[in-house]
Amino acid sequence: MQNPSASQATKVVVATTVMLSFISFWRAAAIVLCDLASSAFYAGGISETAVGKSAPWFILGIMLFSFAVRALYIEGSSMFVRGGVYRVVHEALGGTMAKISVSALLFDFVLTGPISGVSAGLYLAGMLNELLELVHHPEFRVNPRYFAAGFAVLTVLYFWRKNIIGVHESSQKALRIMQLTTVMVVILIVWCIITVIVNGYNPVPFPTLETIKFSDASLGWLKGTMLPAVTWIAILVGLGHSLLAMSGFETLAQVNREIASPKLKNLQRAGMIVVVYSLVFTSMVSFFAVMLIPDQERTTLYIENLIGGLAMYMVGPLTLRLLFHGFVVVVGTVILAGAVNTAILGSNGVLNRVAEDGVLPDWFRHPHKKFGTTHRLINLIVILQLVAIILTRGEIFLLGEAYAFGVVWSFFLNAVSVLVLRFKQPGAREWRVPMNLKIGKLDIPIGLGLITLALFSLACLNLFTKKHATIAGTFFTLAFFVMFQLSEYYHKKRTQGAGAADEKFRLEVPQILDDNALSVRPGNILVSVRNPNQLDHVRKVLEKTDTRKIDILVLTVKRVTESGADSELTPTQVFSNDVSTLFTRVVSLAEKAGKHVDLMVAPGVDPNLAIVETAARLKSSVIVMGLSPRLTPTEQAKAFGDAWEKLPQPRPQLSLEIVQRESGRSIYFNLGPHPPRLWPQDVALLHELWRRLTERSEGKKVHHRDVVRVALRRLEADLSSERGNDVVAQVLEESRIDPSTEQAKLPPVQ
């Protein structure tokens, strides 16, 4: 009859976390580019409306400055896997400033979706109206702004559903969007260059006090003062009105959690792809628009869809230009719609950081029953985006001015926090913003300081030049800050002042436990965990395992009594608070390594038996665990060997790796029958015996295995004879040498 504890081991509870599905740096870059590169479709028009024909130079300046902001976010993300503005500001300046910064950032995310969706709708509406005029039905013209607002609502709802399904699904969409966009960008740039060569171009005036033409709205509260007449202030005002061309870096910080191993290297790759792509696309579109589209047509017909205007003013037959114009509209609609996705994804990540810190109730982080996503946080941000679309009624310039408010202040607060952490936490960094001067023990971050100063200047001038953005952004920021404060007070009062919360897990109980039920490959590594403060062996497995080839399963055993083993335990009874805390630590290690792990908890009377049976059913090749504080490695391996003997036949071949905490050295054992690992002198003796027997075999062939077989049979006979006690004594004499010393020298079992 099967041991009851063994049967319980099959009834494991599988825990899945919200975002433990890692993506390549290409997918990460695609997600960010759907926000950052999409601004090429509207940034040039908004900037030109504010500062005149010299706008492309300001766009170029902002895109060059994006390399510095990229460096800023890489340093912050390398310090905290679950990073971004909230975490960095919280570590540097405290919880109050962190809540203020994330409140301003949410204003950015709330407007990213609407401005992108509305811009896509405007491109589509412009194309529809042009087609209606070509077929002589202008009476059916659509109202561009209302059409754009309606399209934006539908787009937000579509990507709301995709984010409910999960990040991997949405990242695949983003990658396809950027592949299609790249085709359009290459055709556009090549065709524009040919047009410039054939037809010539209109010069783009370099920004000076004479060429910068501020509109009344673009000066805000500075109108009527002498400040815009100061050259460097005029330049900063122009850069401030072009700042919306550089957004999306907060999304990069949030997606960092999902980037696969090697995390830092892939983060740098994704960041470089983002800034180079955006520099080429956004700045060249702005320059070509001024160079090729006549001023009158550009400022009246195409200021809200510059790329569509470029398609109509390039060299070539009208039919071909119309076809490309249609392609531009399709691509623009797709990428701008994709920016709606990144806004939802990024805001979800930010709110998750806030909720994890105990600022929001756990109710918000409750995973979706089917998909495991934080659907309630997604619902909140989508509702706010829909409200923004309805209130602005598709006014792209109003959305653009307000959009930059959250961007610049979140950038500045992130910069000043990373700067403060250089002195507050002066330890080694995986990566630093360049330009650092070291004088003795003092490390002066010159590059980081200059970035912070530049962002502070832009943020302050934006306050005075954008009335509507300042009023709306300040109101929104204060409203969210008050909500966060009240929510944190209420939540911590109910939880007796508890701080950061554990990860939220979705629990499943497979009907049949095997490798097919969990979608893991045979030959996987099963890691046994128990103490959340002793996970060095988990870290070691993550470092040395290529999860593209071998799956990692992490198992903890919930000890139960004999009576508990006979009863039917619910998943919540098995998955207790201490298991949640343990798996939260494991998830953090997996995110830092950028590698996926599967999490399981099994009830059992005998933990060793529960572990080996689970490994057998999942076709694991290796069991990894930390060294027990009460047992020697040999005793610990013996206990597992005894548990292995209780498994029903046929028993699988398993290897046991025990990792010592102090040294990190691994000791390896095989469970069950296995070829012995002989000492070098034993191998030499075997060979010598084989040689001597071969010489006396009179030409008959003798193998090494024949020597071993005869020796084993004679040992068996001696053990059963009157010489048995002498044999036992001799074996015990040989075993006095600590086998762990020799085992540690052996290579790991593959």
Secondary structure, DSSP 8 states (H G I E B T S, - for coil): ---HHHHHHTS-EEEEETT---B-HHHHHHHHHHHHGGGGGTHHHHHHHHH-TTHHHHHHHHHHHHHHHHHHHHHHHHH-SS-SHHHHHHHHH-HHHHHHHHHHHHHHHHHHHHHHHHHHHHHHHHHHHHHHHHTT-GGG---HHHHHHHHHHHHHHHHHHHHHH-HHHHHHHHHHHHHHHHHHHHHHHHHHHHHHHHH---------TTT----HHHHGGGTTSSGGGSHHHHHHHHHHHTGGGS--HHHHHHHGGGB-SSHHHHHHHHHHHHHHHHHHHHHHHHHHHHHHS-HHHHHHTSTT-HHHHHHHTSSS-HHHHHHHHHHHHHHHHHHHHHHHHHHHHHHHHHHHHHHHTTSS-GGGG---TTT-S-HHHHHHHHHHHHHHHHHHTT-HHHHHHHHHHHHHHHHHHHHHHHHHHHHHS-S--S---S-EEEETTEEEEHHHHHHHHHHHHHHHHHHHH-HHHHHHHHHHHHHHHHHHHHHHHHHHHHTTT--S----EEEE--SS-SHHHHT--TT-EEEE---TT--HHHHHHHHH--TTTS-EEEEEEEE--HHHHHS---HHHHS-HHHHHHHHHHHHHHHHHT---EEEEEEESSHHHHHHHHHHHTT-SEEEEE--SSS-HHHHHHHHHHHHHTS-SS---EEEEEE-TTT--EEEEEESS------HHHHHHHHHHHHHHHHTSTT----HHHHHHHHHHHHHHHHTSTTHHHHHHHHHHHTTS-HHHHHTTS----
